[in-house]
Amino acid sequence: MSKKIILVFPGQGSQVVGMGLDVYKNHSIARQVFKEVDDSLNFKLSKIIFEGSDYELTNTKNTQPALMAVSMAIVRVIENETKKNIFEFSDSIFGHSLGEYSALCCLGAINLSDTSLLLRTRGESMQNSVKNMQTKMVAAIGLDILQIEKVIEENKLPEHEICEIANDNCPGQVILSGTKRGVEIISGHLKKSGARGVIDLKVSAPFHCSLMKSASKIMDKSLSLIRLKKLGTKFISNVTANFENDLEKIKGLLVKQVYSKVRWRESILKSTEKINNIIEVGSGKVLTGMNKRINKKYKSLNISNSKEIDIFLNEYKKIL
């Protein structure tokens, strides 16, 4: 069978209260996913997803397994309708930050229960890494990554202040992460260098910077207890922006990913060397928007609810 699509899974920032609810209501297979996640975590995460407060859902220990649960519920519905594993008709599957775990679960490398527990641990450890610290993340708009790297390199920060590139998302959108003062100092220099804007992000921790190294040690220990299974199709790592299939190496990259830059723009360019149909599976359209900014010629579709599942099944039935 010809593999004509690329699947991508969203990360933090795509969450919204009520996400996945109509999929839950309309598909028993989706309800099984949310029940398994709830049972694995030993509390009703689904209640927070469907009817909690923004504050509860934005807490990263909830956000991370929640977004994965919604993505995997949609995956299971598609697989149930097509009677195939979704990786059978996908050329490559990968995700943005926590979305890597959704991707590996989809690929059959990690089961749903273990994925839920790993993401809960990942969220808690990232949050605990910066207790009693003032931290910040911002989106720098209008400058490319080379310009931003130059500004950071040329403006040395005071001791103990940190500002690092967290995500290279797409042309004109780069995310910075670090201490509050450090990020604010660099933000000021970016505005002077021509940035159209520097937007504060509502997050509960400064992801993908060196402040997360203590969290990476916890993830190293947690991942050491997990045995990854053979991948169903190709996988791209956030850290290398390249195809990876060595399971032990992937474990190491998941550990490193906690404090390393997400190389999303490069990953998309790598995945689309031969195929340009990109399907975002999960809450929201964040990745779809970024992918279009990388290349307007990409054929992009996002699947976040029952109607969009039907659209996908109808539009891609020739290759399913």
C-alpha positions as CSV (number, residue, x, y, z in Angstrom):
1,M,0.0,0.0,0.0
2,S,1.2,3.5,-0.9
3,K,1.8,5.6,2.2
4,K,0.7,9.1,1.3
5,I,0.2,10.9,4.6
6,I,2.2,12.3,7.5
7,L,0.6,12.3,11.0
8,V,1.6,14.9,13.5
9,F,0.5,15.3,17.1
10,P,0.1,18.7,19.0
11,G,1.9,19.8,22.2
12,Q,1.1,22.2,25.0
13,G,-0.8,25.2,24.0
14,S,-3.4,23.3,22.0
15,Q,-5.5,22.4,25.0
16,V,-9.0,23.7,25.6
17,V,-11.7,22.6,28.1
18,G,-14.2,20.4,26.3
19,M,-11.7,19.0,23.7
20,G,-12.6,15.5,22.6
21,L,-16.0,15.6,24.2
22,D,-18.0,15.0,21.0
23,V,-15.7,12.1,20.0
24,Y,-16.2,10.7,23.5
25,K,-20.0,10.9,23.2
26,N,-20.2,9.5,19.6
27,H,-17.7,6.7,19.7
28,S,-17.5,3.9,22.3
29,I,-13.9,3.1,21.3
30,A,-13.0,6.7,22.3
31,R,-14.7,6.3,25.6
32,Q,-12.5,3.2,26.2
33,V,-9.4,5.4,25.7
34,F,-10.4,8.0,28.2
35,K,-11.4,5.3,30.7
36,E,-8.0,3.6,30.4
37,V,-6.2,6.9,30.9
38,D,-8.3,7.7,34.0
39,D,-7.7,4.2,35.4
40,S,-3.9,4.4,34.7
41,L,-3.6,7.7,36.5
42,N,-6.1,6.7,39.2
43,F,-8.1,9.8,38.9
44,K,-10.7,11.3,36.6
45,L,-8.5,13.3,34.2
46,S,-11.4,13.1,31.7
47,K,-13.5,15.3,34.1
48,I,-10.9,18.0,33.9
49,I,-10.7,17.6,30.1
50,F,-14.4,17.9,29.5
51,E,-15.6,20.2,32.3
52,G,-12.7,21.4,34.4
53,S,-11.3,24.9,34.7
54,D,-8.7,26.4,32.4
55,Y,-6.5,26.7,35.4
56,E,-6.7,23.0,36.1
57,L,-6.2,21.9,32.5
58,T,-3.3,24.3,31.9
59,N,-1.4,22.8,34.8
60,T,1.2,20.8,32.8
61,K,0.8,17.6,34.8
62,N,-2.8,17.5,33.5
63,T,-2.2,19.1,30.1
64,Q,0.3,16.6,28.9
65,P,-1.7,13.3,29.4
66,A,-4.9,15.2,28.5
67,L,-3.7,16.2,25.0
68,M,-2.4,12.7,24.4
69,A,-5.7,11.1,25.5
70,V,-7.7,13.3,23.0
71,S,-5.2,12.5,20.2
72,M,-5.3,8.7,20.9
73,A,-9.1,8.7,21.1
74,I,-9.2,10.1,17.6
75,V,-6.6,7.6,16.4
76,R,-8.6,4.7,17.8
77,V,-11.8,5.8,16.1
78,I,-10.0,6.1,12.7
79,E,-8.4,2.7,13.2
80,N,-11.8,1.2,14.2
81,E,-13.5,2.7,11.1
82,T,-10.7,1.6,8.7
83,K,-9.9,-1.7,10.3
84,K,-6.2,-0.9,10.0
85,N,-3.5,0.5,12.3
86,I,-3.1,4.1,11.3
87,F,0.6,3.7,10.9
88,E,-0.1,1.2,8.0
89,F,-1.0,4.2,5.7
90,S,1.3,6.8,7.3
91,D,4.7,7.5,5.8
92,S,5.9,9.1,9.1
93,I,4.5,10.0,12.5
94,F,5.9,12.5,15.0
95,G,4.8,15.1,17.5
96,H,5.6,18.5,19.0
97,S,7.1,18.2,22.4
98,L,4.7,16.0,24.5
99,G,3.2,15.1,21.1
100,E,6.2,12.8,20.7
101,Y,4.7,10.5,23.3
102,S,1.3,10.5,21.5
103,A,3.2,9.6,18.3
104,L,5.1,6.8,19.9
105,C,1.9,5.5,21.4
106,C,0.2,5.7,18.0
107,L,3.3,3.9,16.5
108,G,2.8,1.0,18.9
109,A,6.1,1.6,20.7
110,I,4.5,2.5,24.1
111,N,1.1,1.3,25.3
112,L,-1.6,3.8,26.3
113,S,-1.3,3.2,30.1
114,D,2.5,3.7,30.2
115,T,2.2,6.7,27.9
116,S,-0.3,8.3,30.4
117,L,1.9,7.6,33.4
118,L,5.0,8.9,31.6
119,L,3.3,12.2,30.6
120,R,2.0,12.7,34.1
121,T,5.5,12.2,35.5
122,R,6.9,14.4,32.8
123,G,4.5,17.2,33.7
124,E,5.0,17.0,37.4
125,S,8.8,16.9,37.1
126,M,8.9,19.8,34.8
127,Q,6.7,21.8,37.1
128,N,8.8,20.9,40.2
129,S,12.0,21.8,38.4
130,V,11.2,25.5,38.8
131,K,9.5,25.7,42.2
132,N,9.9,29.2,43.8
133,M,11.4,30.5,40.6
134,Q,10.2,33.3,38.4
135,T,10.2,32.0,34.8
136,K,8.8,32.9,31.4
137,M,8.2,31.8,27.9
138,V,7.5,34.1,25.0
139,A,6.9,33.8,21.2
140,A,9.1,36.1,19.2
141,I,7.4,37.1,16.0
142,G,8.9,38.4,12.8
143,L,12.6,37.3,13.1
144,D,14.1,34.1,11.9
145,I,16.0,31.7,14.1
146,L,19.5,32.9,12.9
147,Q,18.7,36.5,13.8
148,I,17.5,35.4,17.3
149,E,20.5,33.3,17.9
150,K,22.7,36.2,17.0
151,V,20.8,38.5,19.5
152,I,21.2,36.0,22.3
153,E,24.9,35.5,21.5
154,E,25.7,39.2,21.4
155,N,23.8,40.1,24.7
156,K,25.3,38.4,27.7
157,L,22.9,38.0,30.5
158,P,23.6,38.6,34.2
159,E,24.7,35.6,36.2
160,H,22.0,33.0,36.9
161,E,19.7,34.5,34.2
162,I,18.7,32.3,31.3
163,C,17.1,32.8,27.9
164,E,17.3,30.0,25.4
165,I,15.5,29.0,22.2
166,A,12.8,26.5,23.1
167,N,11.0,25.9,19.8
168,D,11.9,26.7,16.2
169,N,8.3,26.4,15.1
170,C,8.1,28.1,11.7
171,P,9.5,31.1,9.8
172,G,8.8,34.2,11.9
173,Q,7.8,32.3,15.1
174,V,10.5,31.2,17.6
175,I,9.7,30.4,21.3
176,L,12.1,31.5,24.0
177,S,12.3,30.1,27.5
178,G,14.1,30.8,30.8
179,T,14.1,33.0,33.8
180,K,11.7,35.9,33.8
181,R,14.4,38.6,33.9
182,G,16.5,36.8,31.3
183,V,13.7,36.4,28.8
184,E,12.6,40.0,29.4
185,I,16.1,41.3,28.7
186,I,16.5,39.4,25.5
187,S,12.9,40.3,24.5
188,G,13.8,43.9,24.7
189,H,16.8,43.4,22.4
190,L,14.7,41.5,19.9
191,K,12.2,44.4,19.7
192,K,15.1,46.7,19.0
193,S,16.3,44.3,16.3
194,G,13.0,44.4,14.4
195,A,10.8,41.7,16.0
196,R,7.2,42.5,15.1
197,G,6.1,41.4,18.6
198,V,7.1,39.4,21.6
199,I,4.1,37.6,23.1
200,D,3.9,36.2,26.6
201,L,2.8,32.5,26.7
202,K,0.4,31.2,29.4
203,V,2.4,28.2,30.6
204,S,3.1,26.8,34.0
205,A,6.9,26.1,33.4
206,P,9.7,27.2,31.1
207,F,9.8,24.2,28.8
208,H,12.8,23.1,26.6
209,C,15.5,25.0,28.3
210,S,18.4,24.1,30.7
211,L,16.1,24.8,33.7
212,M,14.5,21.5,32.9
213,K,17.6,19.3,33.4
214,S,16.4,18.0,36.8
215,A,13.2,16.9,35.1
216,S,15.2,15.1,32.5
217,K,16.9,13.0,35.2
218,I,13.5,11.9,36.5
219,M,12.4,11.0,32.9
220,D,15.5,9.1,32.4
221,K,14.7,6.9,35.4
222,S,11.0,6.5,34.3
223,L,11.9,5.6,30.7
224,S,14.5,3.1,31.9
225,L,11.6,1.0,33.2
226,I,9.8,1.0,29.8
227,R,10.7,-1.3,27.0
228,L,9.9,0.3,23.6
229,K,8.4,-1.9,20.9
230,K,9.3,-1.8,17.2
231,L,8.0,1.3,15.5
232,G,5.1,0.8,13.0
233,T,6.5,3.4,10.6
234,K,9.0,6.2,10.4
235,F,9.5,8.6,13.4
236,I,11.2,12.0,13.6
237,S,12.8,13.2,16.8
238,N,12.3,16.8,18.0
239,V,16.0,16.9,19.1
240,T,17.6,15.7,15.8
241,A,15.0,16.7,13.3
242,N,15.8,13.4,11.6
243,F,14.4,9.9,11.3
244,E,15.2,7.7,14.2
245,N,14.5,3.9,14.7
246,D,17.0,2.8,17.3
247,L,14.8,2.3,20.3
248,E,17.4,2.9,22.9
249,K,18.5,6.0,21.1
250,I,14.9,7.2,21.0
251,K,14.7,6.8,24.8
252,G,17.8,8.9,25.2
253,L,16.4,11.6,22.9
254,L,13.1,11.7,24.9
255,V,15.2,12.4,28.0
256,K,17.2,15.1,26.2
257,Q,14.1,16.6,24.6
258,V,12.9,17.9,28.0
259,Y,15.6,20.5,28.0
260,S,16.4,20.8,24.3
261,K,15.1,22.9,21.4
262,V,12.1,21.5,19.5
263,R,13.2,21.6,15.9
264,W,9.8,21.6,14.4
265,R,10.4,23.6,11.2
266,E,13.3,21.3,10.3
267,S,11.3,18.2,11.1
268,I,8.5,19.2,8.8
269,L,10.9,19.9,6.0
270,K,12.5,16.5,6.5
271,S,9.2,14.7,6.5
272,T,7.9,16.4,3.4
273,E,10.8,15.7,1.1
274,K,8.6,13.2,-0.8
275,I,5.1,13.6,0.7
276,N,3.2,16.8,1.5
277,N,-0.1,15.6,3.0
278,I,0.1,16.5,6.7
279,I,-2.6,15.5,9.1
280,E,-2.7,17.0,12.6
281,V,-4.5,14.6,15.0
282,G,-5.8,16.1,18.3
283,S,-7.0,19.3,19.8
284,G,-6.8,22.5,17.8
285,K,-5.0,23.7,14.7
286,V,-1.7,25.1,16.1
287,L,0.5,22.7,14.1
288,T,-1.6,23.1,10.9
289,G,-1.1,26.9,11.1
290,M,2.6,26.5,11.6
291,N,3.0,24.0,8.8
292,K,1.3,26.3,6.4
293,R,3.8,29.0,7.3
294,I,6.6,26.6,6.6
295,N,5.2,25.9,3.1
296,K,1.8,27.1,1.7
297,K,1.8,24.2,-0.7
298,Y,1.4,21.6,2.0
299,K,-2.0,19.8,1.9
300,S,-3.0,20.2,5.6
301,L,-5.9,18.8,7.5
302,N,-6.6,18.8,11.3
303,I,-8.8,16.2,13.0
304,S,-10.1,17.3,16.4
305,N,-13.7,16.2,16.4
306,S,-16.2,13.7,15.0
307,K,-17.1,15.8,11.9
308,E,-13.4,16.2,11.0
309,I,-12.9,12.4,11.4
310,D,-15.7,11.9,8.8
311,I,-14.1,14.5,6.5
312,F,-10.7,12.7,6.8
313,L,-12.2,9.3,6.2
314,N,-14.1,10.6,3.1
315,E,-11.1,12.6,1.7
316,Y,-8.6,9.9,2.2
317,K,-10.7,6.8,1.5
318,K,-8.8,6.1,-1.7
319,I,-5.6,5.4,0.2
320,L,-7.2,3.7,3.2
